[in-house]
């Protein structure tokens, strides 16, 4: 009898412990298990993952150009120090970037023009057909310009089918410049010829839709200064002009010499002109007779220099310096979503990737809010909750960023249940 009573007491105690365990489970454990699936937690899973995976930043960089030379297809060569892999101009200018200089053709309608460069936007060359044809030995454009190249340096130039420059040479400290290595790069908008040596580099650009030879000189040997001499024989000219103190006819059969300092000079005849522009005053020495001239210009370089051969219609009155002042402004950053990326999303894939509970669901709706008091559904990711589902939603106003870098105001609606 005593054993039976003891057994009933043990059974009662065991039952009591079991009931206490069940009560403890529902009071303490079950809410913690459900906590993972409450509405705030589910919303956090969707919003955090959506923003992390599909929100990106576009950077807009303003580039200001000040120039007295206005018109279409004006060549711009600018230093570009931003380490951007994917960028384009907002107004779709074609460009060439070699890691050092950014080269593009600008439509300059005012003395100061702003161009916006957009980072994180894919660039592709436009379908426009350009007129430049180039090899490592020559380049031509439809602007009646033909250039012949030797060792990546200008040798002879023809304009309108007539020889205008022959035997162009460069001297350093009175010694003929001889490059150690040379290179040639081309794109539809320019041809780039580079001659390198331990002392100096010479880089010449030939631009499409232009009749310009644009040369940059960069010093490699920073411990020494060099006297650079640029020489050529000019053919088929009637006159030259720098200013009202320095001009003459070139038609006399008697050889004449002239020497003075200036930063420009124009040779011309009835068929057009050659204007030579320097970024500093140089020493000009001319020897001329019978429509031909021996040109000799010297300057000292201790960092970098630039000079241009510009072939154009008319005479010195039509000569326009291609100098441009280039400045960069402050980068503007825009956060938004890519419509093309969102359109390709797969709901089942997202649930797995985001570790969203399989028995729960969510939806993200994207609405265009361009029009006031009206919105247009662009897309929905997921499915709408059923009639009896207890759902929770949040909204966010943001923007879509198109492949062209344009922004569209949108309303994002997140729903979880």
C-alpha positions as CSV (number, residue, x, y, z in Angstrom):
1,X,0.0,0.0,0.0
2,X,2.8,2.3,0.8
3,X,4.5,1.6,-2.5
4,X,1.3,2.4,-4.4
5,X,0.9,5.8,-2.6
6,X,4.6,6.6,-3.3
7,X,4.0,5.8,-7.0
8,X,1.0,8.1,-7.1
9,X,3.0,10.9,-5.6
10,X,5.8,10.5,-8.1
11,X,3.2,10.6,-10.9
12,X,1.6,13.7,-9.6
13,X,5.0,15.4,-9.2
14,X,6.0,14.4,-12.8
15,X,2.7,15.8,-14.1
16,X,3.2,19.0,-12.3
17,X,6.7,19.4,-13.7
18,X,5.4,18.7,-17.2
19,X,2.7,21.3,-16.8
20,X,5.2,23.9,-15.5
21,X,7.4,23.1,-18.5
22,X,4.6,23.6,-21.0
23,X,3.6,26.9,-19.3
24,X,7.3,28.1,-19.3
25,X,7.5,27.2,-23.0
26,X,4.5,29.3,-24.0
27,X,5.4,32.2,-21.7
28,X,9.1,32.5,-22.5
29,X,10.2,30.4,-25.5
30,X,7.4,30.6,-28.0
31,X,7.4,34.5,-28.1
32,X,11.1,34.4,-28.8
33,X,10.6,31.9,-31.6
34,X,7.8,34.1,-33.0
35,X,9.9,37.2,-32.6
36,X,11.8,36.2,-35.8
37,X,8.6,36.4,-37.7
38,X,6.9,39.5,-36.4
39,X,6.0,42.3,-38.8
40,X,8.9,44.6,-37.9
41,X,11.5,41.8,-38.3
42,X,10.0,40.7,-41.7
43,X,10.0,44.3,-42.9
44,X,13.6,44.8,-41.8
45,X,14.6,41.7,-43.8
46,X,13.0,43.0,-47.0
47,X,14.0,46.6,-46.8
48,X,17.6,46.1,-45.7
49,X,18.2,43.5,-48.4
50,X,16.4,45.4,-51.1
51,X,18.5,48.6,-50.4
52,X,21.8,46.7,-49.9
53,X,21.4,44.8,-53.2
54,X,19.7,47.3,-55.5
55,X,20.3,50.8,-54.3
56,X,23.3,52.5,-55.9
57,X,24.9,55.9,-56.2
58,X,25.4,58.0,-59.3
59,X,28.0,60.8,-59.1
60,X,27.5,63.9,-61.3
61,X,30.6,66.0,-61.9
62,X,30.3,69.4,-63.5
63,X,33.1,70.4,-66.0
64,X,33.2,74.1,-66.8
65,X,34.8,75.3,-70.1
66,X,35.6,78.9,-70.7
67,X,36.6,79.6,-74.3
68,X,36.5,82.4,-76.9
69,X,36.4,79.8,-79.7
70,X,32.8,78.9,-80.1
71,X,31.1,76.3,-82.4
72,X,30.4,72.6,-82.9
73,X,33.0,69.8,-82.5
74,X,35.4,71.9,-80.6
75,X,38.2,69.6,-79.3
76,X,38.7,69.6,-75.5
77,X,41.6,67.8,-73.9
78,X,41.4,67.8,-70.1
79,X,43.3,66.3,-67.3
80,X,41.0,63.8,-65.5
81,X,42.1,62.6,-62.1
82,X,39.0,60.7,-61.1
83,X,39.4,56.9,-60.8
84,X,36.2,56.1,-62.6
85,X,35.7,53.0,-64.6
86,X,32.1,53.6,-66.0
87,X,31.2,57.2,-66.9
88,X,29.5,59.2,-69.6
89,X,28.5,62.7,-70.5
90,X,24.9,63.5,-69.6
91,X,24.6,65.1,-73.0
92,X,26.1,62.1,-74.7
93,X,29.4,63.6,-76.0
94,X,31.7,60.9,-77.4
95,X,35.0,60.8,-75.7
96,X,38.4,59.1,-75.4
97,X,40.1,58.4,-72.1
98,X,43.5,56.9,-71.8
99,X,44.0,57.1,-68.0
100,X,45.6,60.5,-68.3
101,X,43.6,62.9,-70.5
102,X,39.9,63.1,-71.3
103,X,39.4,64.0,-75.0
104,X,36.0,64.9,-76.3
105,X,34.3,67.2,-78.9
106,X,32.2,70.0,-77.3
107,X,29.4,72.1,-78.7
108,X,30.4,75.5,-77.3
109,X,27.6,78.1,-77.7
110,X,28.7,80.5,-74.9
111,X,32.0,81.7,-73.5
112,X,31.3,79.5,-70.5
113,X,29.6,76.1,-70.8
114,X,29.0,73.4,-68.3
115,X,29.1,69.6,-69.1
116,X,28.0,67.0,-66.6
117,X,30.0,63.8,-66.3
118,X,28.1,60.9,-64.7
119,X,29.9,58.0,-62.9
120,X,28.4,54.5,-62.6
121,X,26.6,55.0,-66.0
122,X,27.6,52.7,-68.9
123,X,29.0,54.5,-71.9
124,X,28.8,53.4,-75.5
125,X,30.0,55.2,-78.6
126,X,27.2,57.0,-80.5
127,X,26.1,55.8,-84.0
128,X,27.4,59.1,-85.5
129,X,29.9,58.6,-88.3
130,X,33.1,60.6,-88.0
131,X,35.5,61.6,-90.7
132,X,38.8,60.7,-89.2
133,X,41.0,58.0,-90.8
134,X,44.3,57.3,-89.2
135,X,47.2,54.9,-89.1
136,X,50.6,55.1,-87.3
137,X,52.0,56.8,-90.4
138,X,49.2,59.2,-91.4
139,X,45.9,60.8,-90.5
140,X,43.2,62.6,-92.6
141,X,39.9,64.4,-91.9
142,X,37.2,65.8,-94.2
143,X,38.4,69.3,-93.2
144,X,41.0,69.0,-96.0
145,X,43.7,68.0,-93.6
146,X,46.3,65.3,-94.3
147,X,49.2,64.7,-91.8
148,X,52.2,62.4,-92.3
149,X,53.9,61.0,-89.2
150,X,57.4,59.8,-88.6
151,X,58.3,58.2,-85.2
152,X,54.9,59.5,-83.8
153,X,55.9,63.1,-84.7
154,X,54.5,65.4,-87.3
155,X,56.6,65.4,-90.5
156,X,54.6,66.9,-93.4
157,X,51.1,68.5,-93.5
158,X,48.8,69.1,-96.5
159,X,45.8,71.4,-96.4
160,X,43.4,71.6,-99.3
161,X,45.7,69.3,-101.2
162,X,48.7,71.7,-101.0
163,X,51.9,71.2,-99.0
164,X,51.9,73.6,-96.1
165,X,54.5,72.1,-93.8
166,X,57.5,70.1,-94.8
167,X,60.2,68.4,-92.8
168,X,59.0,69.4,-89.3
169,X,61.7,68.7,-86.8
170,X,62.2,69.0,-83.0
171,X,65.5,69.8,-81.3
172,X,66.5,69.6,-77.6
173,X,69.4,71.8,-76.7
174,X,70.3,72.0,-80.4
175,X,70.3,68.2,-80.7
176,X,67.7,66.5,-83.0
177,X,65.1,64.8,-80.8
178,X,65.1,61.0,-81.1
179,X,62.4,59.1,-79.2
180,X,63.2,55.9,-77.3
181,X,59.7,54.5,-77.9
182,X,56.6,55.5,-79.8
183,X,52.9,54.7,-79.6
184,X,49.8,55.2,-81.6
185,X,46.2,55.1,-80.3
186,X,43.0,55.9,-82.2
187,X,39.3,56.2,-81.6
188,X,36.6,57.6,-83.9
189,X,37.1,61.1,-82.5
190,X,40.9,61.4,-82.4
191,X,44.3,59.9,-83.3
192,X,47.0,60.1,-80.6
193,X,50.7,59.9,-81.4
194,X,53.2,59.8,-78.6
195,X,57.0,60.0,-78.7
196,X,58.8,59.2,-75.4
197,X,62.4,59.7,-74.2
198,X,64.1,60.0,-70.8
199,X,64.0,63.8,-71.2
200,X,60.7,64.8,-72.8
201,X,57.5,63.3,-74.2
202,X,55.6,64.7,-77.2
203,X,52.0,63.8,-77.6
204,X,50.1,65.0,-80.7
205,X,46.3,64.7,-81.2
206,X,44.6,64.8,-84.6
207,X,40.8,65.4,-84.1
208,X,37.9,64.4,-86.2
209,X,35.9,67.1,-87.9
210,X,38.8,69.5,-87.4
211,X,42.0,70.7,-89.0
212,X,44.1,71.0,-85.9
213,X,47.3,69.4,-84.7
214,X,47.4,69.7,-80.9
215,X,50.8,68.9,-79.2
216,X,51.6,68.5,-75.5
217,X,55.2,68.5,-74.2
218,X,55.9,66.9,-70.9
219,X,59.2,67.0,-69.0
220,X,60.5,63.7,-67.6
221,X,63.9,64.9,-66.4
222,X,62.8,67.2,-63.6
223,X,66.4,68.1,-62.6
224,X,67.2,69.8,-65.9
225,X,65.7,72.5,-68.1
226,X,65.6,72.0,-71.9
227,X,65.5,74.4,-74.8
228,X,63.0,73.1,-77.3
229,X,63.2,74.2,-80.9
230,X,60.4,73.5,-83.4
231,X,61.2,73.9,-87.1
232,X,59.5,73.4,-90.4
233,X,59.5,74.6,-94.0
234,X,56.3,76.4,-94.8
235,X,55.2,76.4,-98.5
236,X,52.8,78.3,-100.6
237,X,52.2,81.4,-98.4
238,X,51.8,85.0,-99.4
239,X,52.1,86.7,-96.1
240,X,52.5,86.4,-92.3
241,X,51.1,88.3,-89.4
242,X,51.6,88.4,-85.7
243,X,50.6,92.0,-84.8
244,X,50.9,95.4,-86.3
245,X,54.6,95.5,-85.6
246,X,55.4,92.1,-87.0
247,X,54.1,91.2,-90.4
248,X,55.3,91.1,-94.0
249,X,54.8,89.6,-97.5
250,X,56.6,86.4,-98.4
251,X,56.6,86.9,-102.1
252,X,59.9,88.7,-102.6
253,X,62.7,86.7,-104.3
254,X,65.1,88.4,-101.9
255,X,65.6,86.4,-98.7
256,X,64.5,88.2,-95.6
257,X,64.9,87.4,-91.9
258,X,62.8,88.4,-88.9
259,X,63.3,87.6,-85.2
260,X,61.0,88.6,-82.3
261,X,59.1,87.1,-79.3
262,X,55.4,86.2,-79.5
263,X,52.9,83.5,-78.7
264,X,51.3,83.2,-82.1
265,X,51.8,83.7,-85.8
266,X,49.6,83.2,-88.9
267,X,50.8,82.4,-92.4
268,X,48.2,82.8,-95.2
269,X,47.4,82.9,-98.9
270,X,44.3,83.0,-100.9
271,X,43.5,79.4,-100.2
272,X,43.6,79.6,-96.4
273,X,45.9,80.0,-93.4
274,X,48.1,78.2,-90.8
275,X,48.0,79.8,-87.3
276,X,50.6,78.5,-84.8
277,X,49.7,79.1,-81.2
278,X,51.9,78.6,-78.1
279,X,51.0,78.6,-74.4
280,X,53.8,81.1,-73.7
281,X,56.0,83.7,-75.5
282,X,58.6,82.0,-77.7
283,X,61.5,83.2,-79.7
284,X,60.4,83.3,-83.4
285,X,63.0,83.3,-86.2
286,X,61.8,83.4,-89.8
287,X,63.7,83.3,-93.0
288,X,61.6,83.7,-96.1
289,X,61.5,84.3,-99.9
290,X,59.4,83.4,-102.9
291,X,56.3,82.3,-100.9
292,X,58.3,79.9,-98.7
293,X,59.4,80.3,-95.1
294,X,61.8,78.6,-92.8
295,X,60.2,78.6,-89.3
296,X,62.2,78.3,-86.1
297,X,60.6,78.7,-82.7
298,X,62.4,78.1,-79.4
299,X,61.4,78.1,-75.7
300,X,62.7,76.8,-72.4
301,X,60.6,74.1,-70.7
302,X,60.8,73.3,-67.0
303,X,57.5,71.4,-66.6
304,X,55.1,71.1,-69.6
305,X,54.1,73.1,-72.7
306,X,51.5,73.1,-75.5
307,X,51.4,74.3,-79.0
308,X,48.9,74.0,-81.9
309,X,48.9,74.1,-85.7
310,X,45.5,75.3,-86.7
311,X,44.6,75.3,-90.4
312,X,41.6,77.5,-91.3
313,X,39.9,79.6,-94.0
314,X,40.8,83.3,-94.5
315,X,43.8,85.0,-93.0
316,X,45.0,86.3,-89.6
317,X,41.6,88.0,-88.9
318,X,40.1,84.5,-88.9
319,X,42.6,83.1,-86.5
320,X,41.0,82.1,-83.1
321,X,43.0,80.7,-80.3
322,X,41.8,77.3,-79.2
323,X,42.8,78.0,-75.6
324,X,40.3,76.8,-73.0
325,X,40.1,77.2,-69.3
326,X,38.8,73.9,-67.7
327,X,37.5,73.7,-64.2
328,X,35.8,70.9,-62.2
329,X,33.0,71.6,-59.8
330,X,31.8,69.7,-56.7
331,X,30.5,66.2,-57.2
332,X,26.7,65.7,-56.8
333,X,25.7,62.3,-55.5
334,X,22.2,60.8,-56.3
335,X,21.0,57.5,-54.8
336,X,18.4,55.5,-56.6
337,X,17.4,52.2,-58.2
338,X,17.9,50.8,-61.7
339,X,14.6,50.0,-63.3
340,X,16.2,47.4,-65.7
341,X,17.7,45.7,-62.6
342,X,14.4,45.6,-60.7
343,X,12.5,44.3,-63.8
344,X,14.8,41.2,-63.9
345,X,14.2,40.2,-60.3
346,X,12.8,36.8,-59.4
347,X,10.6,36.6,-56.3
348,X,11.5,33.0,-55.4
349,X,15.2,33.7,-55.8
350,X,14.9,36.7,-53.5
351,X,13.2,34.8,-50.7
352,X,16.0,32.2,-50.7
353,X,18.8,34.7,-51.0
354,X,17.4,36.9,-48.2
355,X,16.6,33.9,-45.9
356,X,12.9,35.0,-45.8
357,X,10.6,32.5,-44.0
358,X,9.2,30.1,-46.6
359,X,5.7,30.2,-45.1
360,X,5.6,34.0,-45.2
361,X,5.4,36.4,-48.2
362,X,6.2,40.0,-49.2
363,X,5.7,42.4,-52.1
364,X,7.5,45.5,-53.3
365,X,5.6,47.9,-55.6
366,X,7.2,50.6,-57.7
367,X,5.1,53.6,-58.7
368,X,6.0,56.6,-60.9
369,X,5.1,59.8,-59.0
370,X,6.0,62.3,-61.7
371,X,2.4,63.5,-61.9
372,X,1.0,65.3,-58.9
373,X,-1.8,63.4,-57.2
374,X,-1.4,60.5,-59.5
375,X,0.9,57.5,-59.6
376,X,1.5,54.8,-62.2
377,X,2.4,51.3,-61.2
378,X,5.7,50.4,-63.0
379,X,6.2,47.0,-61.5
380,X,5.5,44.7,-58.5
381,X,7.9,42.2,-57.1
382,X,6.1,39.4,-55.3
383,X,2.4,39.0,-54.9
384,X,-0.4,40.8,-53.1
385,X,-1.6,39.5,-49.7
386,X,-4.8,37.4,-49.6
387,X,-8.1,38.9,-48.5
388,X,-7.8,37.6,-44.9
389,X,-4.0,38.0,-44.5
390,X,-2.8,40.4,-41.7
391,X,-0.3,42.5,-43.5
392,X,2.1,45.3,-42.6
393,X,3.4,48.0,-45.0
394,X,5.8,50.9,-45.2
395,X,6.5,53.5,-48.0
396,X,9.5,55.3,-49.2
397,X,9.9,58.1,-51.8
398,X,13.0,57.8,-53.8
399,X,14.1,57.8,-57.5
400,X,14.8,55.4,-60.4
401,X,18.0,56.0,-62.4
402,X,17.7,55.2,-66.1
403,X,20.6,53.8,-68.2
404,X,21.0,57.3,-69.5
405,X,21.5,58.7,-66.0
406,X,18.0,60.4,-65.9
407,X,16.1,60.3,-62.6
408,X,12.3,59.4,-62.2
409,X,10.6,60.1,-58.8
410,X,9.0,57.0,-57.5
411,X,7.1,55.6,-54.5
412,X,8.3,52.2,-53.1
413,X,5.7,50.3,-51.1
414,X,6.9,47.3,-49.0
415,X,4.3,44.8,-47.8
416,X,4.9,41.8,-45.5
417,X,2.6,39.2,-44.1
